Amino acid sequence: MSDNMTNIETLRMAAIAAVLAATNSSEDPSQAGRMSGESWSQDHRRMNMGMSSVMHQRSSRSPWK
């Protein structure tokens, strides 16, 4: 019975390690809040703050030209 429990515990640890290895990325997770995100989420944030849409922002001329 103890060999069976050891095998189950080993398999459980291997599964947890596999999940953790798959979810870790090369990016720093502490910087996730600084990432701009998807276009639609940027657009919703801009519109909620009363700013122009992402499409309008991207199509407008740059002041540096």
PDB file of N, CA, C and O in Angstrom:
ATOM      1  N   MET A   1       0.832  -1.195   0.000  1.00  0.00           N
ATOM      2  CA  MET A   1       0.000   0.000   0.000  1.00  0.00           C
ATOM      3  C   MET A   1       0.869   1.248   0.000  1.00  0.00           C
ATOM      4  O   MET A   1       0.518   2.235  -0.647  1.00  0.00           O
ATOM      5  N   SER A   2       1.982   1.230   0.702  1.00  0.00           N
ATOM      6  CA  SER A   2       2.820   2.424   0.769  1.00  0.00           C
ATOM      7  C   SER A   2       3.487   2.717  -0.575  1.00  0.00           C
ATOM      8  O   SER A   2       3.740   3.878  -0.896  1.00  0.00           O
ATOM      9  N   ASP A   3       3.777   1.662  -1.373  1.00  0.00           N
ATOM     10  CA  ASP A   3       4.344   1.890  -2.702  1.00  0.00           C
ATOM     11  C   ASP A   3       3.344   2.587  -3.607  1.00  0.00           C
ATOM     12  O   ASP A   3       3.709   3.439  -4.418  1.00  0.00           O
ATOM     13  N   ASN A   4       2.075   2.216  -3.460  1.00  0.00           N
ATOM     14  CA  ASN A   4       1.026   2.838  -4.262  1.00  0.00           C
ATOM     15  C   ASN A   4       0.872   4.310  -3.900  1.00  0.00           C
ATOM     16  O   ASN A   4       0.697   5.157  -4.775  1.00  0.00           O
ATOM     17  N   MET A   5       0.939   4.612  -2.593  1.00  0.00           N
ATOM     18  CA  MET A   5       0.828   6.004  -2.142  1.00  0.00           C
ATOM     19  C   MET A   5       2.028   6.813  -2.625  1.00  0.00           C
ATOM     20  O   MET A   5       1.884   7.973  -3.008  1.00  0.00           O
ATOM     21  N   THR A   6       3.202   6.206  -2.606  1.00  0.00           N
ATOM     22  CA  THR A   6       4.399   6.894  -3.085  1.00  0.00           C
ATOM     23  C   THR A   6       4.275   7.201  -4.572  1.00  0.00           C
ATOM     24  O   THR A   6       4.655   8.287  -5.009  1.00  0.00           O
ATOM     25  N   ASN A   7       3.761   6.281  -5.339  1.00  0.00           N
ATOM     26  CA  ASN A   7       3.576   6.501  -6.770  1.00  0.00           C
ATOM     27  C   ASN A   7       2.559   7.615  -7.029  1.00  0.00           C
ATOM     28  O   ASN A   7       2.756   8.452  -7.911  1.00  0.00           O
ATOM     29  N   ILE A   8       1.490   7.619  -6.267  1.00  0.00           N
ATOM     30  CA  ILE A   8       0.478   8.660  -6.433  1.00  0.00           C
ATOM     31  C   ILE A   8       1.062  10.027  -6.067  1.00  0.00           C
ATOM     32  O   ILE A   8       0.819  11.014  -6.761  1.00  0.00           O
ATOM     33  N   GLU A   9       1.822  10.079  -4.988  1.00  0.00           N
ATOM     34  CA  GLU A   9       2.440  11.349  -4.585  1.00  0.00           C
ATOM     35  C   GLU A   9       3.457  11.814  -5.620  1.00  0.00           C
ATOM     36  O   GLU A   9       3.556  13.008  -5.901  1.00  0.00           O
ATOM     37  N   THR A  10       4.212  10.877  -6.186  1.00  0.00           N
ATOM     38  CA  THR A  10       5.191  11.230  -7.215  1.00  0.00           C
ATOM     39  C   THR A  10       4.487  11.761  -8.454  1.00  0.00           C
ATOM     40  O   THR A  10       4.906  12.765  -9.030  1.00  0.00           O
ATOM     41  N   LEU A  11       3.429  11.096  -8.858  1.00  0.00           N
ATOM     42  CA  LEU A  11       2.667  11.559 -10.025  1.00  0.00           C
ATOM     43  C   LEU A  11       2.017  12.920  -9.760  1.00  0.00           C
ATOM     44  O   LEU A  11       1.964  13.769 -10.650  1.00  0.00           O
ATOM     45  N   ARG A  12       1.534  13.122  -8.559  1.00  0.00           N
ATOM     46  CA  ARG A  12       0.928  14.408  -8.205  1.00  0.00           C
ATOM     47  C   ARG A  12       1.967  15.531  -8.278  1.00  0.00           C
ATOM     48  O   ARG A  12       1.693  16.601  -8.823  1.00  0.00           O
ATOM     49  N   MET A  13       3.150  15.286  -7.733  1.00  0.00           N
ATOM     50  CA  MET A  13       4.210  16.301  -7.785  1.00  0.00           C
ATOM     51  C   MET A  13       4.638  16.572  -9.226  1.00  0.00           C
ATOM     52  O   MET A  13       4.904  17.718  -9.588  1.00  0.00           O
ATOM     53  N   ALA A  14       4.705  15.533 -10.042  1.00  0.00           N
ATOM     54  CA  ALA A  14       5.079  15.709 -11.446  1.00  0.00           C
ATOM     55  C   ALA A  14       4.022  16.527 -12.187  1.00  0.00           C
ATOM     56  O   ALA A  14       4.357  17.371 -13.017  1.00  0.00           O
ATOM     57  N   ALA A  15       2.755  16.277 -11.888  1.00  0.00           N
ATOM     58  CA  ALA A  15       1.681  17.034 -12.526  1.00  0.00           C
ATOM     59  C   ALA A  15       1.722  18.494 -12.118  1.00  0.00           C
ATOM     60  O   ALA A  15       1.530  19.376 -12.955  1.00  0.00           O
ATOM     61  N   ILE A  16       1.968  18.760 -10.848  1.00  0.00           N
ATOM     62  CA  ILE A  16       2.050  20.148 -10.373  1.00  0.00           C
ATOM     63  C   ILE A  16       3.240  20.848 -11.018  1.00  0.00           C
ATOM     64  O   ILE A  16       3.130  21.999 -11.441  1.00  0.00           O
ATOM     65  N   ALA A  17       4.372  20.163 -11.095  1.00  0.00           N
ATOM     66  CA  ALA A  17       5.556  20.757 -11.719  1.00  0.00           C
ATOM     67  C   ALA A  17       5.309  21.044 -13.193  1.00  0.00           C
ATOM     68  O   ALA A  17       5.766  22.064 -13.707  1.00  0.00           O
ATOM     69  N   ALA A  18       4.583  20.148 -13.886  1.00  0.00           N
ATOM     70  CA  ALA A  18       4.291  20.357 -15.301  1.00  0.00           C
ATOM     71  C   ALA A  18       3.384  21.562 -15.505  1.00  0.00           C
ATOM     72  O   ALA A  18       3.589  22.341 -16.436  1.00  0.00           O
ATOM     73  N   VAL A  19       2.390  21.720 -14.651  1.00  0.00           N
ATOM     74  CA  VAL A  19       1.490  22.871 -14.757  1.00  0.00           C
ATOM     75  C   VAL A  19       2.242  24.161 -14.478  1.00  0.00           C
ATOM     76  O   VAL A  19       2.068  25.147 -15.194  1.00  0.00           O
ATOM     77  N   LEU A  20       3.066  24.166 -13.457  1.00  0.00           N
ATOM     78  CA  LEU A  20       3.837  25.370 -13.139  1.00  0.00           C
ATOM     79  C   LEU A  20       4.817  25.717 -14.246  1.00  0.00           C
ATOM     80  O   LEU A  20       5.008  26.894 -14.555  1.00  0.00           O
ATOM     81  N   ALA A  21       5.439  24.716 -14.843  1.00  0.00           N
ATOM     82  CA  ALA A  21       6.389  24.968 -15.930  1.00  0.00           C
ATOM     83  C   ALA A  21       5.673  25.499 -17.164  1.00  0.00           C
ATOM     84  O   ALA A  21       6.229  26.321 -17.893  1.00  0.00           O
ATOM     85  N   ALA A  22       4.453  25.042 -17.408  1.00  0.00           N
ATOM     86  CA  ALA A  22       3.702  25.490 -18.581  1.00  0.00           C
ATOM     87  C   ALA A  22       3.181  26.912 -18.402  1.00  0.00           C
ATOM     88  O   ALA A  22       3.060  27.645 -19.384  1.00  0.00           O
ATOM     89  N   THR A  23       2.872  27.316 -17.179  1.00  0.00           N
ATOM     90  CA  THR A  23       2.306  28.640 -16.962  1.00  0.00           C
ATOM     91  C   THR A  23       3.369  29.711 -16.814  1.00  0.00           C
ATOM     92  O   THR A  23       3.073  30.891 -17.000  1.00  0.00           O
ATOM     93  N   ASN A  24       4.607  29.333 -16.482  1.00  0.00           N
ATOM     94  CA  ASN A  24       5.670  30.328 -16.359  1.00  0.00           C
ATOM     95  C   ASN A  24       6.098  30.771 -17.741  1.00  0.00           C
ATOM     96  O   ASN A  24       6.300  29.946 -18.631  1.00  0.00           O
ATOM     97  N   SER A  25       6.236  32.075 -17.922  1.00  0.00           N
ATOM     98  CA  SER A  25       6.712  32.593 -19.195  1.00  0.00           C
ATOM     99  C   SER A  25       8.030  33.306 -18.957  1.00  0.00           C
ATOM    100  O   SER A  25       8.450  33.491 -17.815  1.00  0.00           O
ATOM    101  N   SER A  26       8.670  33.701 -20.026  1.00  0.00           N
ATOM    102  CA  SER A  26       9.955  34.366 -19.896  1.00  0.00           C
ATOM    103  C   SER A  26       9.791  35.811 -19.432  1.00  0.00           C
ATOM    104  O   SER A  26      10.761  36.438 -19.006  1.00  0.00           O
ATOM    105  N   GLU A  27       8.573  36.341 -19.511  1.00  0.00           N
ATOM    106  CA  GLU A  27       8.332  37.710 -19.078  1.00  0.00           C
ATOM    107  C   GLU A  27       8.242  37.784 -17.562  1.00  0.00           C
ATOM    108  O   GLU A  27       7.907  36.805 -16.895  1.00  0.00           O
ATOM    109  N   ASP A  28       8.542  38.946 -17.038  1.00  0.00           N
ATOM    110  CA  ASP A  28       8.500  39.163 -15.600  1.00  0.00           C
ATOM    111  C   ASP A  28       7.041  39.331 -15.171  1.00  0.00           C
ATOM    112  O   ASP A  28       6.395  40.282 -15.611  1.00  0.00           O
ATOM    113  N   PRO A  29       6.501  38.453 -14.336  1.00  0.00           N
ATOM    114  CA  PRO A  29       5.091  38.553 -13.960  1.00  0.00           C
ATOM    115  C   PRO A  29       4.770  39.807 -13.154  1.00  0.00           C
ATOM    116  O   PRO A  29       3.615  40.227 -13.097  1.00  0.00           O
ATOM    117  N   SER A  30       5.778  40.406 -12.533  1.00  0.00           N
ATOM    118  CA  SER A  30       5.511  41.613 -11.754  1.00  0.00           C
ATOM    119  C   SER A  30       5.227  42.813 -12.644  1.00  0.00           C
ATOM    120  O   SER A  30       4.729  43.835 -12.171  1.00  0.00           O
ATOM    121  N   GLN A  31       5.540  42.697 -13.933  1.00  0.00           N
ATOM    122  CA  GLN A  31       5.317  43.796 -14.866  1.00  0.00           C
ATOM    123  C   GLN A  31       4.008  43.638 -15.650  1.00  0.00           C
ATOM    124  O   GLN A  31       3.756  44.398 -16.585  1.00  0.00           O
ATOM    125  N   ALA A  32       3.184  42.672 -15.283  1.00  0.00           N
ATOM    126  CA  ALA A  32       1.949  42.397 -16.021  1.00  0.00           C
ATOM    127  C   ALA A  32       1.002  43.591 -16.014  1.00  0.00           C
ATOM    128  O   ALA A  32       0.303  43.826 -17.000  1.00  0.00           O
ATOM    129  N   GLY A  33       0.965  44.341 -14.932  1.00  0.00           N
ATOM    130  CA  GLY A  33       0.080  45.497 -14.862  1.00  0.00           C
ATOM    131  C   GLY A  33       0.511  46.652 -15.731  1.00  0.00           C
ATOM    132  O   GLY A  33      -0.289  47.545 -16.012  1.00  0.00           O
ATOM    133  N   ARG A  34       1.754  46.656 -16.162  1.00  0.00           N
ATOM    134  CA  ARG A  34       2.263  47.728 -17.015  1.00  0.00           C
ATOM    135  C   ARG A  34       2.055  47.446 -18.497  1.00  0.00           C
ATOM    136  O   ARG A  34       2.242  48.333 -19.331  1.00  0.00           O
ATOM    137  N   MET A  35       1.673  46.226 -18.827  1.00  0.00           N
ATOM    138  CA  MET A  35       1.454  45.881 -20.226  1.00  0.00           C
ATOM    139  C   MET A  35       0.141  46.487 -20.696  1.00  0.00           C
ATOM    140  O   MET A  35      -0.833  46.538 -19.945  1.00  0.00           O
ATOM    141  N   SER A  36       0.118  46.948 -21.947  1.00  0.00           N
ATOM    142  CA  SER A  36      -1.068  47.654 -22.440  1.00  0.00           C
ATOM    143  C   SER A  36      -2.246  46.721 -22.703  1.00  0.00           C
ATOM    144  O   SER A  36      -3.395  47.149 -22.593  1.00  0.00           O
ATOM    145  N   GLY A  37      -1.999  45.486 -23.041  1.00  0.00           N
ATOM    146  CA  GLY A  37      -3.084  44.531 -23.252  1.00  0.00           C
ATOM    147  C   GLY A  37      -3.599  44.540 -24.683  1.00  0.00           C
ATOM    148  O   GLY A  37      -2.997  45.137 -25.575  1.00  0.00           O
ATOM    149  N   GLU A  38      -4.718  43.870 -24.880  1.00  0.00           N
ATOM    150  CA  GLU A  38      -5.329  43.754 -26.199  1.00  0.00           C
ATOM    151  C   GLU A  38      -5.887  45.090 -26.661  1.00  0.00           C
ATOM    152  O   GLU A  38      -6.126  45.984 -25.850  1.00  0.00           O
ATOM    153  N   SER A  39      -6.092  45.223 -27.966  1.00  0.00           N
ATOM    154  CA  SER A  39      -6.607  46.474 -28.527  1.00  0.00           C
ATOM    155  C   SER A  39      -7.988  46.814 -27.988  1.00  0.00           C
ATOM    156  O   SER A  39      -8.285  47.969 -27.681  1.00  0.00           O
ATOM    157  N   TRP A  40      -8.830  45.783 -27.878  1.00  0.00           N
ATOM    158  CA  TRP A  40     -10.197  46.073 -27.437  1.00  0.00           C
ATOM    159  C   TRP A  40     -10.217  46.556 -25.993  1.00  0.00           C
ATOM    160  O   TRP A  40     -11.039  47.400 -25.634  1.00  0.00           O
ATOM    161  N   SER A  41      -9.311  46.024 -25.154  1.00  0.00           N
ATOM    162  CA  SER A  41      -9.284  46.473 -23.763  1.00  0.00           C
ATOM    163  C   SER A  41      -8.711  47.885 -23.664  1.00  0.00           C
ATOM    164  O   SER A  41      -9.162  48.684 -22.843  1.00  0.00           O
ATOM    165  N   GLN A  42      -7.714  48.194 -24.502  1.00  0.00           N
ATOM    166  CA  GLN A  42      -7.201  49.560 -24.560  1.00  0.00           C
ATOM    167  C   GLN A  42      -8.302  50.519 -24.991  1.00  0.00           C
ATOM    168  O   GLN A  42      -8.446  51.605 -24.430  1.00  0.00           O
ATOM    169  N   ASP A  43      -9.081  50.108 -25.996  1.00  0.00           N
ATOM    170  CA  ASP A  43     -10.153  50.949 -26.514  1.00  0.00           C
ATOM    171  C   ASP A  43     -11.201  51.216 -25.447  1.00  0.00           C
ATOM    172  O   ASP A  43     -11.655  52.350 -25.293  1.00  0.00           O
ATOM    173  N   HIS A  44     -11.591  50.182 -24.708  1.00  0.00           N
ATOM    174  CA  HIS A  44     -12.597  50.353 -23.660  1.00  0.00           C
ATOM    175  C   HIS A  44     -12.092  51.272 -22.549  1.00  0.00           C
ATOM    176  O   HIS A  44     -12.837  52.115 -22.049  1.00  0.00           O
ATOM    177  N   ARG A  45     -10.824  51.106 -22.163  1.00  0.00           N
ATOM    178  CA  ARG A  45     -10.265  51.984 -21.140  1.00  0.00           C
ATOM    179  C   ARG A  45     -10.231  53.429 -21.619  1.00  0.00           C
ATOM    180  O   ARG A  45     -10.585  54.339 -20.869  1.00  0.00           O
ATOM    181  N   ARG A  46      -9.808  53.645 -22.857  1.00  0.00           N
ATOM    182  CA  ARG A  46      -9.732  55.012 -23.397  1.00  0.00           C
ATOM    183  C   ARG A  46     -11.119  55.642 -23.465  1.00  0.00           C
ATOM    184  O   ARG A  46     -11.293  56.804 -23.096  1.00  0.00           O
ATOM    185  N   MET A  47     -12.099  54.885 -23.933  1.00  0.00           N
ATOM    186  CA  MET A  47     -13.452  55.425 -24.067  1.00  0.00           C
ATOM    187  C   MET A  47     -14.047  55.727 -22.689  1.00  0.00           C
ATOM    188  O   MET A  47     -14.745  56.727 -22.527  1.00  0.00           O
ATOM    189  N   ASN A  48     -13.779  54.877 -21.700  1.00  0.00           N
ATOM    190  CA  ASN A  48     -14.286  55.114 -20.345  1.00  0.00           C
ATOM    191  C   ASN A  48     -13.659  56.350 -19.714  1.00  0.00           C
ATOM    192  O   ASN A  48     -14.274  56.992 -18.862  1.00  0.00           O
ATOM    193  N   MET A  49     -12.441  56.687 -20.126  1.00  0.00           N
ATOM    194  CA  MET A  49     -11.784  57.876 -19.596  1.00  0.00           C
ATOM    195  C   MET A  49     -12.117  59.132 -20.406  1.00  0.00           C
ATOM    196  O   MET A  49     -11.597  60.212 -20.126  1.00  0.00           O
ATOM    197  N   GLY A  50     -12.994  58.983 -21.419  1.00  0.00           N
ATOM    198  CA  GLY A  50     -13.386  60.131 -22.225  1.00  0.00           C
ATOM    199  C   GLY A  50     -12.399  60.476 -23.317  1.00  0.00           C
ATOM    200  O   GLY A  50     -12.469  61.566 -23.886  1.00  0.00           O
ATOM    201  N   MET A  51     -11.487  59.583 -23.622  1.00  0.00           N
ATOM    202  CA  MET A  51     -10.500  59.829 -24.673  1.00  0.00           C
ATOM    203  C   MET A  51     -11.007  59.244 -25.988  1.00  0.00           C
ATOM    204  O   MET A  51     -12.011  58.532 -26.014  1.00  0.00           O
ATOM    205  N   SER A  52     -10.308  59.549 -27.072  1.00  0.00           N
ATOM    206  CA  SER A  52     -10.704  59.015 -28.374  1.00  0.00           C
ATOM    207  C   SER A  52     -10.377  57.533 -28.456  1.00  0.00           C
ATOM    208  O   SER A  52      -9.593  57.016 -27.660  1.00  0.00           O
ATOM    209  N   SER A  53     -10.978  56.858 -29.417  1.00  0.00           N
ATOM    210  CA  SER A  53     -10.787  55.419 -29.550  1.00  0.00           C
ATOM    211  C   SER A  53      -9.376  55.108 -30.029  1.00  0.00           C
ATOM    212  O   SER A  53      -8.656  55.991 -30.495  1.00  0.00           O
ATOM    213  N   VAL A  54      -8.996  53.856 -29.911  1.00  0.00           N
ATOM    214  CA  VAL A  54      -7.681  53.417 -30.364  1.00  0.00           C
ATOM    215  C   VAL A  54      -7.566  53.598 -31.870  1.00  0.00           C
ATOM    216  O   VAL A  54      -6.513  54.003 -32.364  1.00  0.00           O
ATOM    217  N   MET A  55      -8.631  53.305 -32.605  1.00  0.00           N
ATOM    218  CA  MET A  55      -8.608  53.457 -34.060  1.00  0.00           C
ATOM    219  C   MET A  55      -8.339  54.913 -34.435  1.00  0.00           C
ATOM    220  O   MET A  55      -7.546  55.189 -35.335  1.00  0.00           O
ATOM    221  N   HIS A  56      -9.000  55.844 -33.746  1.00  0.00           N
ATOM    222  CA  HIS A  56      -8.796  57.266 -34.026  1.00  0.00           C
ATOM    223  C   HIS A  56      -7.380  57.685 -33.638  1.00  0.00           C
ATOM    224  O   HIS A  56      -6.743  58.456 -34.355  1.00  0.00           O
ATOM    225  N   GLN A  57      -6.895  57.190 -32.524  1.00  0.00           N
ATOM    226  CA  GLN A  57      -5.551  57.535 -32.075  1.00  0.00           C
ATOM    227  C   GLN A  57      -4.502  57.042 -33.067  1.00  0.00           C
ATOM    228  O   GLN A  57      -3.552  57.761 -33.376  1.00  0.00           O
ATOM    229  N   ARG A  58      -4.667  55.839 -33.558  1.00  0.00           N
ATOM    230  CA  ARG A  58      -3.682  55.268 -34.482  1.00  0.00           C
ATOM    231  C   ARG A  58      -3.725  55.921 -35.854  1.00  0.00           C
ATOM    232  O   ARG A  58      -2.708  55.974 -36.546  1.00  0.00           O
ATOM    233  N   SER A  59      -4.892  56.420 -36.256  1.00  0.00           N
ATOM    234  CA  SER A  59      -5.006  57.012 -37.581  1.00  0.00           C
ATOM    235  C   SER A  59      -4.686  58.503 -37.591  1.00  0.00           C
ATOM    236  O   SER A  59      -4.516  59.090 -38.659  1.00  0.00           O
ATOM    237  N   SER A  60      -4.602  59.118 -36.419  1.00  0.00           N
ATOM    238  CA  SER A  60      -4.322  60.553 -36.376  1.00  0.00           C
ATOM    239  C   SER A  60      -2.842  60.809 -36.632  1.00  0.00           C
ATOM    240  O   SER A  60      -2.001  59.932 -36.434  1.00  0.00           O
ATOM    241  N   ARG A  61      -2.546  62.006 -37.066  1.00  0.00           N
ATOM    242  CA  ARG A  61      -1.160  62.358 -37.365  1.00  0.00           C
ATOM    243  C   ARG A  61      -0.369  62.564 -36.076  1.00  0.00           C
ATOM    244  O   ARG A  61      -0.898  63.001 -35.054  1.00  0.00           O
ATOM    245  N   SER A  62       0.895  62.239 -36.163  1.00  0.00           N
ATOM    246  CA  SER A  62       1.777  62.445 -35.025  1.00  0.00           C
ATOM    247  C   SER A  62       2.180  63.915 -34.951  1.00  0.00           C
ATOM    248  O   SER A  62       2.386  64.539 -35.992  1.00  0.00           O
ATOM    249  N   PRO A  63       2.297  64.487 -33.750  1.00  0.00           N
ATOM    250  CA  PRO A  63       2.698  65.892 -33.644  1.00  0.00           C
ATOM    251  C   PRO A  63       4.168  66.092 -34.017  1.00  0.00           C
ATOM    252  O   PRO A  63       4.614  67.229 -34.168  1.00  0.00           O
ATOM    253  N   TRP A  64       4.929  64.993 -34.168  1.00  0.00           N
ATOM    254  CA  TRP A  64       6.350  65.114 -34.454  1.00  0.00           C
ATOM    255  C   TRP A  64       6.641  65.171 -35.948  1.00  0.00           C
ATOM    256  O   TRP A  64       7.799  65.305 -36.344  1.00  0.00           O
ATOM    257  N   LYS A  65       5.615  65.072 -36.777  1.00  0.00           N
ATOM    258  CA  LYS A  65       5.866  65.108 -38.230  1.00  0.00           C
ATOM    259  C   LYS A  65       5.997  66.533 -38.712  1.00  0.00           C
ATOM    260  O   LYS A  65       6.209  66.765 -39.903  1.00  0.00           O
TER     261      LYS A  65
END
